[in-house]
Every structure is written in structure tokens, then in C-alpha cells.
């Protein structure tokens, strides 16, 4: 299944529902398998910086083929990916909240969420990603 606008909007809707459930306004971005923006939504009251962070988290999850929270673990001093956040003109983001979207074993896109704590961003991104196949 390819990443379409209809699918991206369904994912954003699920993420927004989770965001409203926990009471934290967030920005949500969905990209295709090449890291290109399909759709982005910023809730009323979301922090301005969350717009850029959500897009970059979605992009990072596709570019690195891993969750941004996992990448954070490997990008600390002394770890194998230390300095990765300086790649792609600083677009690589190592905060939790970016998840790759897989279909039949291949990456078809990514979702990025920003606006809360690492745990909140991850929970909202996971809710959005879970809506991919519905």
C-alpha cells in the first residue's frame, strides 16, 4: 500500500485524537517513502517550533529507517551514530516522535509528531501510525 493523501489524513486524524485525549496540542506530519511531505497539521495552541520538528522527525524516520527515539540512543557521544544530527543540513532530528511506516517489510513513509514530552510525542505518533492500514 502506497502512502496517499487519504491515508496521511487518516493517520493525522488518529494522531490528533490521541493528542486531544492527553490534552497536549501537537503538530503532525506525514511523509512518503522518499521523505516528501504528504500532509501536515498543527493543532491550535501547538508550539511554533513543533511545525519544523514534526516534519523533520517524519523525514528522519524514513531517511534512517528507524524511530527517532531509537536513533537518539545511538547518536550520543561514544555511540556509532554520534554527530548524525548534523547531517542533511541539520534536518536529522534525534528526539522521540518520528516513526517509519512499513508495508510488507518496506518503508512507505513516516510520521512525525512534536509538541509534548518524548513519551507523549511517541504515543501520538504510534496512534497515527496504527491508523495506516485501516
C-alpha positions as YAML, in Angstrom:
chain: A
units: angstrom
residues:
- id: 1
  name: UNK
  ca: [0.00, 0.00, 0.00]
- id: 2
  name: UNK
  ca: [1.47, 3.34, -1.03]
- id: 3
  name: UNK
  ca: [1.26, 6.44, 1.11]
- id: 4
  name: UNK
  ca: [-1.60, 8.56, -0.23]
- id: 5
  name: UNK
  ca: [-3.14, 11.82, 0.90]
- id: 6
  name: UNK
  ca: [-6.23, 9.94, 2.07]
- id: 7
  name: UNK
  ca: [-4.08, 7.63, 4.21]
- id: 8
  name: UNK
  ca: [-1.99, 10.51, 5.56]
- id: 9
  name: UNK
  ca: [-5.11, 12.40, 6.61]
- id: 10
  name: UNK
  ca: [-6.48, 9.31, 8.36]
- id: 11
  name: UNK
  ca: [-3.19, 8.97, 10.25]
- id: 12
  name: UNK
  ca: [-3.22, 12.65, 11.20]
- id: 13
  name: UNK
  ca: [-6.80, 12.34, 12.44]
- id: 14
  name: UNK
  ca: [-5.90, 9.38, 14.66]
- id: 15
  name: UNK
  ca: [-2.86, 11.25, 15.99]
- id: 16
  name: UNK
  ca: [-4.94, 14.34, 16.70]
- id: 17
  name: UNK
  ca: [-7.49, 12.24, 18.58]
- id: 18
  name: UNK
  ca: [-4.72, 10.85, 20.81]
- id: 19
  name: UNK
  ca: [-3.26, 14.33, 21.27]
- id: 20
  name: UNK
  ca: [-6.64, 15.66, 22.38]
- id: 21
  name: UNK
  ca: [-7.06, 12.66, 24.70]
- id: 22
  name: UNK
  ca: [-3.84, 13.53, 26.54]
- id: 23
  name: UNK
  ca: [-4.54, 17.27, 26.39]
- id: 24
  name: UNK
  ca: [-1.42, 18.39, 24.54]
- id: 25
  name: UNK
  ca: [-1.69, 20.36, 21.26]
- id: 26
  name: UNK
  ca: [0.74, 18.99, 18.69]
- id: 27
  name: UNK
  ca: [1.87, 19.20, 15.10]
- id: 28
  name: UNK
  ca: [1.76, 16.04, 13.00]
- id: 29
  name: UNK
  ca: [3.49, 15.47, 9.65]
- id: 30
  name: UNK
  ca: [3.30, 12.50, 7.28]
- id: 31
  name: UNK
  ca: [5.86, 11.93, 4.53]
- id: 32
  name: UNK
  ca: [6.14, 9.40, 1.73]
- id: 33
  name: UNK
  ca: [8.92, 6.82, 1.30]
- id: 34
  name: UNK
  ca: [11.21, 9.48, -0.14]
- id: 35
  name: UNK
  ca: [10.74, 11.82, 2.83]
- id: 36
  name: UNK
  ca: [8.49, 14.19, 0.86]
- id: 37
  name: UNK
  ca: [5.65, 15.88, 2.74]
- id: 38
  name: UNK
  ca: [2.20, 14.44, 2.05]
- id: 39
  name: UNK
  ca: [0.27, 16.30, 4.77]
- id: 40
  name: UNK
  ca: [0.89, 18.27, 7.94]
- id: 41
  name: UNK
  ca: [-1.47, 19.58, 10.60]
- id: 42
  name: UNK
  ca: [-0.78, 21.83, 13.57]
- id: 43
  name: UNK
  ca: [-3.40, 21.96, 16.28]
- id: 44
  name: UNK
  ca: [-4.46, 25.25, 17.83]
- id: 45
  name: UNK
  ca: [-2.03, 26.10, 20.61]
- id: 46
  name: UNK
  ca: [0.83, 23.93, 19.35]
- id: 47
  name: UNK
  ca: [4.29, 25.41, 19.78]
- id: 48
  name: UNK
  ca: [5.67, 27.14, 16.69]
- id: 49
  name: UNK
  ca: [8.84, 25.02, 16.73]
- id: 50
  name: UNK
  ca: [6.70, 21.86, 16.56]
- id: 51
  name: UNK
  ca: [5.88, 22.54, 12.91]
- id: 52
  name: UNK
  ca: [9.50, 22.11, 11.82]
- id: 53
  name: UNK
  ca: [10.27, 19.37, 14.33]
- id: 54
  name: UNK
  ca: [7.31, 17.20, 13.29]
- id: 55
  name: UNK
  ca: [8.31, 17.37, 9.62]
- id: 56
  name: UNK
  ca: [11.95, 16.67, 10.40]
- id: 57
  name: UNK
  ca: [11.06, 13.74, 12.67]
- id: 58
  name: UNK
  ca: [8.97, 12.18, 9.90]
- id: 59
  name: UNK
  ca: [11.79, 12.75, 7.39]
- id: 60
  name: UNK
  ca: [14.42, 11.35, 9.78]
- id: 61
  name: UNK
  ca: [12.45, 8.15, 10.39]
- id: 62
  name: UNK
  ca: [12.42, 7.50, 6.64]
- id: 63
  name: UNK
  ca: [16.00, 8.63, 5.98]
- id: 64
  name: UNK
  ca: [17.42, 6.43, 8.76]
- id: 65
  name: UNK
  ca: [14.82, 3.63, 8.60]
- id: 66
  name: UNK
  ca: [14.33, 3.79, 12.36]
- id: 67
  name: UNK
  ca: [12.33, 5.53, 15.03]
- id: 68
  name: UNK
  ca: [13.86, 8.84, 16.03]
- id: 69
  name: UNK
  ca: [13.83, 7.81, 19.69]
- id: 70
  name: UNK
  ca: [15.96, 4.76, 18.82]
- id: 71
  name: UNK
  ca: [18.29, 6.93, 16.76]
- id: 72
  name: UNK
  ca: [18.74, 9.17, 19.81]
- id: 73
  name: UNK
  ca: [20.21, 6.24, 21.77]
- id: 74
  name: UNK
  ca: [22.82, 5.59, 19.07]
- id: 75
  name: UNK
  ca: [23.72, 9.23, 18.48]
- id: 76
  name: UNK
  ca: [25.10, 10.09, 21.92]
- id: 77
  name: UNK
  ca: [28.84, 10.69, 22.43]
- id: 78
  name: UNK
  ca: [30.74, 7.43, 22.09]
- id: 79
  name: UNK
  ca: [27.91, 5.73, 20.17]
- id: 80
  name: UNK
  ca: [28.12, 4.68, 16.50]
- id: 81
  name: UNK
  ca: [25.91, 7.48, 15.10]
- id: 82
  name: UNK
  ca: [27.32, 10.34, 17.16]
- id: 83
  name: UNK
  ca: [27.04, 13.52, 15.09]
- id: 84
  name: UNK
  ca: [24.27, 12.23, 12.80]
- id: 85
  name: UNK
  ca: [22.09, 15.19, 13.81]
- id: 86
  name: UNK
  ca: [24.42, 17.44, 11.80]
- id: 87
  name: UNK
  ca: [23.67, 15.56, 8.55]
- id: 88
  name: UNK
  ca: [21.36, 16.83, 5.84]
- id: 89
  name: UNK
  ca: [21.92, 20.45, 6.87]
- id: 90
  name: UNK
  ca: [20.74, 19.71, 10.41]
- id: 91
  name: UNK
  ca: [17.45, 18.16, 9.28]
- id: 92
  name: UNK
  ca: [18.12, 14.87, 11.07]
- id: 93
  name: UNK
  ca: [16.24, 15.04, 14.38]
- id: 94
  name: UNK
  ca: [17.06, 12.81, 17.33]
- id: 95
  name: UNK
  ca: [14.05, 13.42, 19.58]
- id: 96
  name: UNK
  ca: [11.37, 10.74, 20.03]
- id: 97
  name: UNK
  ca: [8.20, 11.14, 17.98]
- id: 98
  name: UNK
  ca: [9.24, 10.08, 14.48]
- id: 99
  name: UNK
  ca: [8.27, 6.61, 13.25]
- id: 100
  name: UNK
  ca: [8.78, 4.85, 9.92]
- id: 101
  name: UNK
  ca: [5.66, 3.42, 8.31]
- id: 102
  name: UNK
  ca: [6.15, -0.09, 6.92]
- id: 103
  name: UNK
  ca: [4.09, -2.10, 4.48]
- id: 104
  name: UNK
  ca: [5.10, -5.62, 3.50]
- id: 105
  name: UNK
  ca: [8.52, -5.09, 5.02]
- id: 106
  name: UNK
  ca: [9.37, -1.90, 3.13]
- id: 107
  name: UNK
  ca: [9.22, 1.72, 4.22]
- id: 108
  name: UNK
  ca: [6.38, 3.59, 2.55]
- id: 109
  name: UNK
  ca: [6.55, 6.72, 4.67]
- id: 110
  name: UNK
  ca: [6.97, 8.22, 8.08]
- id: 111
  name: UNK
  ca: [5.03, 10.12, 10.70]
- id: 112
  name: UNK
  ca: [6.45, 12.81, 12.93]
- id: 113
  name: UNK
  ca: [4.85, 14.39, 15.98]
- id: 114
  name: UNK
  ca: [6.01, 17.27, 18.16]
- id: 115
  name: UNK
  ca: [4.56, 19.28, 20.98]
- id: 116
  name: UNK
  ca: [4.81, 17.24, 24.15]
- id: 117
  name: UNK
  ca: [7.33, 15.20, 26.07]
- id: 118
  name: UNK
  ca: [9.21, 12.42, 24.32]
- id: 119
  name: UNK
  ca: [6.75, 9.88, 25.71]
- id: 120
  name: UNK
  ca: [3.73, 11.93, 24.61]
- id: 121
  name: UNK
  ca: [5.11, 12.54, 21.12]
- id: 122
  name: UNK
  ca: [5.83, 8.83, 20.71]
- id: 123
  name: UNK
  ca: [2.35, 7.80, 21.91]
- id: 124
  name: UNK
  ca: [0.68, 10.20, 19.48]
- id: 125
  name: UNK
  ca: [2.93, 9.13, 16.59]
- id: 126
  name: UNK
  ca: [2.18, 5.49, 17.36]
- id: 127
  name: UNK
  ca: [-1.57, 6.17, 17.30]
- id: 128
  name: UNK
  ca: [-1.16, 7.82, 13.91]
- id: 129
  name: UNK
  ca: [0.99, 5.04, 12.51]
- id: 130
  name: UNK
  ca: [-1.50, 2.42, 13.71]
- id: 131
  name: UNK
  ca: [-4.14, 4.08, 11.51]
- id: 132
  name: UNK
  ca: [-2.05, 3.45, 8.37]
- id: 133
  name: UNK
  ca: [-3.62, 0.13, 7.46]
- id: 134
  name: UNK
  ca: [-7.21, 0.90, 8.47]
...
